[in-house]
Amino acid sequence: MTSLKRTPLYPLYAETGEPRCIDFGGWDLPVQFFGIQKEHEAVRERAGLFDVSHMGEFMLSGEGVEDFLSVLTTGDIRSLADGQAVYTFMCYENGGVVDDLLVYRIGAEQYMLVVNAGNIDKDAQWIQSHLPESVEFRDASEGTALIALQGPASLEILKQVCAEPALDELKPFHFIATNAFEGPAAYVSRTGYTGEDGFEIYAAPESAGAIWRDLIAAGEPFGLLPCGLGARDTLRFEAKLPLYGQELSADITPLEAGLGYFVKLGKSDFIGRAALAAQKEAGVPRKLVGLEMIDRGIARSHYPVFAAGRRIGEVTTGTQSPTLKRNLALALIDAEFAAIGTKIEVEIRGKKLQAEVVKAPFYKNTPAHKALIQHSPSDNAPSEKGVNTP
């Protein structure tokens, strides 16, 4: 029997709440501390703290690294300045997604890539199979702890722990290196995966415990709670932030997921560009849409969706929205049925129940989320003019 991997913060879970851990892709991670509903509300209204140290971090450096990343990903890497990050994709030649990731520009010849935990080995192999001789690749995942502080009170809480004047001026999708924590220098970025304002702290494993405890103590007067995977999923779902393996995969392109803004077809060639350009030219055959149940029931991942007497797709994520108290879902369906107001059916435990296509994101009231979707409106929602994900 293979033992589960544990993050450097695992021994601290029992200090707060009643953590319930599960096997998440080979990691022993908390699904909740105080309950998903309470943790979800804490992030929406106050602040929540997540251990996401299972995520992967790759360091790429050397002559030509910018050119390499421009070919490797769909994003406009060349437009990044030092201290800036971008959400992007690595795609296969057919346009399917190897992974969605964040790219951080540390310097002209040094970048950090943050990838999904379940894809670390696959991503490392993919990158190294395309790596030019002038670029060095290093997997820094085991030597990096990652803490995410999310919610409207996150800045005020972080400032009590990190005496870094630059925090007040840190813009979304930017980051700084700081010596304000105990131990080696850490990176603090302003991104997130909840639809709220928030920060990530990339630190040495030996420093992570002290940072976690300090944030818990500083956040207590604000109502901060440690949060698990359950609330992380409901929060990102409400904000229509994709989860690899559900809204994105080797068989689902970024265009089908409604994330076309992050695919820069106008730049120089990149892996998958021809296929994505052809898909856009021909018309995207499937679209990720929001659904609301009309009949009583909750649509879950992989439940089939029907219309006009045939199967038209499937649910990617579904639950009762903790914020909106409505039974909602995201579904990848044939584009002809993607218009707002279209009536469809979701098969739940053998019964076809009525649902309707609705606008998504379901929750988009914060400046942080508007920054993320400002140029990436839902294909079936009004355009928004107003940031990746690990």
C-alpha positions in Angstrom: 0.0 0.0 0.0 1.4 3.4 -1.0 1.6 5.9 1.8 0.0 9.3 1.1 2.3 12.4 0.7 1.9 15.1 3.3 2.8 18.8 3.1 5.0 20.6 5.6 1.9 22.0 7.2 0.2 18.7 7.8 1.3 18.5 11.5 -0.4 21.9 12.1 -3.9 21.0 10.9 -5.0 19.6 14.3 -4.2 22.9 16.0 -7.3 24.6 14.6 -10.8 23.1 14.0 -11.5 19.5 13.4 -9.7 18.7 10.1 -11.0 15.9 8.0 -8.4 14.7 5.5 -8.8 12.7 2.3 -6.7 11.1 -0.4 -6.4 13.8 -3.0 -4.3 12.6 -5.9 -2.0 10.8 -3.5 -1.9 13.6 -1.0 -3.3 13.5 2.5 -5.1 16.9 2.4 -7.9 18.5 4.5 -11.3 18.6 2.8 -12.6 20.8 5.7 -11.7 22.2 9.2 -15.0 23.7 10.3 -17.4 22.7 7.5 -17.5 23.7 3.8 -20.3 26.2 4.3 -18.6 28.1 7.1 -15.3 28.1 5.3 -16.8 29.3 2.1 -18.6 32.1 3.9 -15.4 33.1 5.7 -13.6 33.6 2.4 -16.5 35.5 0.8 -17.1 37.8 3.8 -13.8 37.9 5.7 -10.8 35.6 5.0 -9.7 32.0 4.6 -6.3 30.3 4.7 -5.4 27.4 2.5 -2.5 25.0 2.4 -1.8 24.4 -1.3 1.7 23.2 -0.8 0.9 20.1 -3.0 1.0 22.4 -6.1 4.0 22.1 -8.4 6.7 24.7 -8.9 9.2 24.6 -11.7 12.2 27.0 -12.2 13.3 27.6 -15.7 16.4 29.7 -16.5 19.0 30.4 -19.1 19.4 32.1 -22.5 16.3 31.8 -24.7 13.9 30.9 -21.9 11.5 33.6 -22.8 11.4 32.4 -26.4 10.9 28.8 -25.2 8.0 29.7 -22.9 6.4 31.7 -25.7 6.4 28.5 -27.8 5.4 26.2 -24.9 2.4 28.2 -23.8 -0.6 30.1 -25.3 0.2 33.3 -23.4 1.9 36.5 -24.2 5.1 35.7 -22.3 7.1 38.5 -24.0 4.9 41.2 -22.5 5.7 40.3 -18.9 7.8 42.6 -16.8 9.9 41.4 -13.8 7.5 40.7 -10.9 4.5 40.0 -13.1 2.6 36.8 -13.7 0.2 35.4 -16.3 -2.4 32.7 -16.4 -1.9 30.5 -19.5 -2.0 27.0 -20.9 0.3 24.3 -22.3 -1.5 22.6 -25.1 -1.0 19.5 -27.2 -0.8 19.8 -31.0 -4.5 19.0 -31.2 -5.4 22.0 -29.0 -6.2 19.9 -25.9 -4.7 21.1 -22.6 -1.6 19.6 -21.0 -2.2 21.8 -18.0 -3.3 25.3 -17.0 -0.6 27.2 -15.1 0.8 30.4 -13.8 4.0 31.8 -15.3 6.0 34.2 -13.0 8.8 36.3 -14.5 11.5 36.6 -11.9 14.0 38.1 -14.3 14.9 38.3 -18.0 16.3 34.7 -17.9 14.5 33.3 -14.9 10.8 32.2 -14.6 8.8 30.1 -12.2 5.9 27.9 -13.4 3.2 26.9 -11.0 1.3 23.7 -12.1 -1.4 21.5 -10.9 -0.4 18.9 -8.3 -1.8 16.0 -10.2 0.1 17.0 -13.3 3.6 17.6 -11.9 5.2 14.5 -13.4 3.4 14.8 -16.7 4.2 18.5 -17.0 7.8 18.0 -16.1 8.1 15.3 -18.8 6.3 17.4 -21.4 8.5 20.5 -20.7 11.7 18.5 -20.7 10.8 16.8 -24.0 10.7 20.2 -25.6 13.5 21.9 -23.7 16.3 23.6 -25.7 19.9 23.0 -24.5 20.3 26.6 -23.4 17.5 26.4 -20.9 17.8 24.8 -17.5 14.8 23.1 -15.8 14.5 22.4 -12.1 11.6 20.9 -10.2 11.4 23.0 -7.0 8.1 21.4 -5.8 9.4 19.5 -2.8 11.4 22.5 -1.7 8.5 24.9 -1.8 5.6 25.4 0.6 2.6 27.4 -0.7 0.0 29.2 1.5 -3.0 31.0 0.0 -4.7 33.8 1.9 -8.0 34.7 0.3 -10.9 37.1 1.1 -11.7 40.8 1.5 -9.7 41.1 4.7 -6.6 39.3 3.4 -4.5 42.4 2.8 -5.0 43.7 6.3 -4.2 40.3 7.8 -1.1 39.8 5.7 0.3 43.3 6.6 0.3 42.3 10.3 2.5 39.3 9.5 4.6 40.6 6.6 6.1 44.1 7.2 6.6 44.7 3.6 5.7 48.3 2.4 5.2 47.1 -1.2 2.1 45.1 -0.3 -0.2 48.1 -0.5 0.9 48.7 -4.1 1.0 45.1 -5.2 -1.4 44.8 -8.1 -3.3 41.6 -9.2 -1.0 39.2 -11.0 2.2 40.8 -9.7 4.5 39.4 -7.0 7.5 40.5 -4.9 10.4 38.8 -3.1 10.5 39.6 0.6 12.7 38.9 3.6 9.9 40.0 6.0 9.2 36.4 7.1 11.4 34.2 9.2 13.8 32.1 7.2 14.8 32.4 3.5 13.3 34.9 1.2 9.8 34.2 0.1 7.6 35.3 -2.9 4.3 37.0 -2.2 1.9 37.1 -5.2 -1.6 38.6 -5.6 -3.6 36.1 -7.5 -6.1 33.5 -6.3 -8.6 30.8 -7.1 -11.7 31.9 -5.2 -13.1 35.0 -7.0 -11.9 37.2 -4.1 -8.9 39.3 -3.5 -6.0 37.3 -2.1 -2.3 36.5 -1.8 -0.1 33.4 -2.2 3.1 32.9 -0.2 5.8 30.7 -1.7 8.2 29.9 1.2 10.8 27.3 2.2 9.2 24.3 4.0 11.0 25.1 7.2 9.4 28.6 7.3 5.9 27.6 6.4 4.8 26.5 9.9 5.6 29.8 11.5 4.0 31.8 8.7 0.8 29.6 8.9 0.6 30.1 12.7 1.2 33.9 12.4 -1.5 34.3 9.8 -4.0 32.2 11.9 -3.3 34.4 15.0 -3.4 37.7 13.0 -6.6 36.7 11.3 -8.5 35.6 14.3 -9.9 39.1 15.1 -11.1 39.3 11.4 -12.9 35.9 11.5 -10.3 34.1 9.4 -10.7 30.3 9.2 -8.4 27.6 7.8 -10.1 26.1 4.8 -10.0 22.8 3.0 -10.4 21.5 -0.5 -14.2 21.5 -0.2 -14.5 25.3 0.1 -11.8 25.8 -2.4 -13.9 23.9 -5.0 -17.2 25.7 -4.3 -15.5 29.1 -4.3 -13.7 28.5 -7.7 -16.9 27.0 -9.1 -19.1 30.0 -8.3 -16.5 32.2 -10.0 -16.3 29.9 -13.0 -12.6 29.2 -12.5 -11.7 25.9 -14.2 -10.4 22.8 -12.6 -8.1 20.6 -14.7 -9.7 17.3 -15.3 -13.2 18.8 -15.3 -13.4 22.1 -17.2 -10.1 21.5 -19.0 -8.4 18.3 -20.2 -6.5 16.7 -23.0 -9.9 16.5 -24.7 -11.2 20.0 -23.9 -9.6 23.1 -25.5 -9.3 26.5 -23.8 -11.7 27.9 -26.5 -14.3 25.3 -25.5 -13.9 26.3 -21.9 -14.6 29.9 -22.7 -11.0 31.0 -22.0 -10.1 32.2 -25.4 -8.6 35.5 -24.2 -5.7 33.5 -22.7 -4.9 32.0 -26.2 -2.9 34.5 -28.1 -3.4 33.4 -31.6 -1.8 36.6 -32.9 1.6 36.0 -31.5 4.3 33.8 -33.0 3.8 30.1 -33.3 3.2 28.0 -30.2 2.3 24.3 -29.7 -1.3 23.7 -30.6 -1.8 27.0 -32.3 -2.8 25.6 -35.7 -5.5 23.4 -34.2 -6.9 26.2 -32.0 -6.9 28.6 -34.9 -8.8 26.1 -37.0 -11.3 25.5 -34.2 -11.9 29.2 -33.9 -12.3 29.6 -37.6 -14.7 26.7 -38.0 -16.7 27.7 -34.9 -16.1 26.1 -31.5 -18.3 23.0 -31.4 -18.8 22.8 -27.7 -19.2 25.5 -25.0 -18.9 25.6 -21.3 -22.1 27.0 -19.9 -23.8 27.7 -16.6 -26.9 25.7 -15.7 -29.5 26.2 -13.0 -31.7 23.3 -12.1 -35.5 23.9 -12.5 -36.5 20.5 -11.1 -35.3 19.5 -7.6 -31.9 17.9 -7.8 -28.1 18.6 -7.9 -26.2 18.1 -11.1 -22.8 16.5 -10.4 -19.7 16.0 -12.4 -20.1 13.7 -15.5 -23.9 13.6 -15.3 -25.2 13.5 -18.9 -27.0 16.5 -20.4 -29.8 16.1 -23.0 -31.8 18.3 -25.4 -33.8 17.7 -28.6 -34.0 14.0 -27.8 -30.3 13.4 -27.7 -27.3 13.7 -25.4 -25.5 17.0 -26.0 -22.8 16.9 -23.3 -22.1 16.5 -19.7 -21.8 18.4 -16.4 -18.3 19.3 -15.5 -18.9 20.6 -11.9 -22.2 21.0 -10.0 -23.4 21.7 -6.5 -25.7 23.9 -4.5 -24.0 27.4 -4.5 -23.2 28.2 -0.8 -23.4 31.9 -1.7 -26.5 32.0 -3.9 -28.4 29.0 -2.4 -29.2 27.8 -5.9 -28.6 24.4 -7.5 -26.1 25.3 -10.2 -23.7 23.6 -12.5 -21.1 24.1 -15.3 -21.6 21.9 -18.3 -19.8 21.3 -21.6 -22.5 21.0 -24.3 -23.0 21.3 -28.0 -22.7 25.0 -29.0 -26.1 25.1 -30.6 -27.8 24.7 -27.2 -25.6 27.3 -25.4 -27.8 30.3 -25.6 -29.1 31.8 -22.3 -32.5 30.6 -21.5 -32.3 27.3 -23.4 -34.1 24.5 -21.6 -32.2 21.2 -21.3 -32.3 18.1 -19.1 -29.8 16.6 -16.8 -29.9 12.9 -16.0 -29.7 12.4 -12.2 -29.9 8.9 -10.9 -31.7 7.6 -13.9 -34.2 10.5 -14.2 -34.1 13.4 -16.6 -34.6 16.6 -14.7 -35.3 20.1 -16.2 -32.6 22.7 -16.1 -31.9 26.0 -17.9 -28.8 27.6 -19.4 -27.9 30.7 -17.3 -25.1 33.3 -17.2 -21.8 32.3 -15.7 -19.7 33.2 -13.7 -22.4 32.9 -11.1 -20.5 35.1 -8.7 -18.5 38.1 -10.1 -19.0 41.0 -7.7 -15.4 41.6 -6.6 -12.6 43.6 -8.2 -10.3 40.7 -8.0 -12.6 38.5 -10.1 -13.3 41.2 -12.5 -9.5 41.5 -13.0 -9.4 37.9 -14.0 -12.4 37.9 -16.4 -12.1 41.4 -17.8 -11.0 40.2 -21.2 -12.4 36.7 -21.0 -16.2 37.0 -20.9 -18.4 34.0 -21.0 -19.3 33.2 -24.5 -23.0 33.3 -23.5 -22.9 36.4 -21.2 -22.6 40.1 -21.9 -19.0 41.3 -22.4 -17.3 42.6 -19.3 -14.7 45.3 -19.4 -13.2 45.8 -16.3 -5.9 37.2 -13.4 -4.1 31.8 -13.2 -4.7 29.3 -11.4 -3.2 27.2 -9.5 
